[in-house]
């Protein structure tokens, strides 16, 4: 396989991964970016994470989304607590979104 073809296949694979990630989102992508900002601000103001999803849940409830389905998705993506929402889930968004 030549270099150009290999590069083309890798790009197609990356594009497919990105689209699959976006298709899996349980709420609007923009709300996720707002969630990350909200959780970051709350963690800074409250001396860090208490190893729960308190601030994430608080944000989701204010947005009137299906809180449990979004939380299930977040946990599945590695967000077991508020700080992991930033470290793991936000990192996935930076990679795929």
Beta strands, then each sheet from edge to edge (+ up, - down):
end
